[in-house]
């Protein structure tokens, strides 16, 4: 059985973030079978953010006026209420939102990004901000970004949990 090398966490409102996360896991066909896992943030505890663990990719929707969806709230609050140093944790971020909301566009994902950076985690690459107002299918944009993200910083043996 292979060790998990990439953990994809999602927090969704309408299911789009989940669909994107699942599409990315399928795209990771260059990785050994069983080395990618997709998890709903609702089912995760703070221990999933392990600096010694696999590379992390977050796919976070936005609700309300820049808020984190309900299924991501507990994990986010865990970062706020029991902060711990996350140096060594490497992650990527896809933030979903609606640009018609102006300054709060993709705010759910950007809140996670700020929290992780504040705790010493290292973001790999730029944040992909997906706009619900864009006519392009979000999975297509996410897959293009994901391929570049993997190529820019391939998952190496040193990201396998110790």
Secondary structure, 3 states (H helix, E strand, C coil): CCCCCEEEEEECCCCHHHHHHHHHHHHCCCCCCCCEEEEEHHHCCHHHCCCCCCEEEEEECEECCCEECHHHHHHHHHHHHCCCCCCCCEEEEEEEECHHHHHHCCHHHHHHHHHHHHCCCEECCCCEEEECCCCCCHHHHHHHHHHHHHHHCCCCHHHCCC
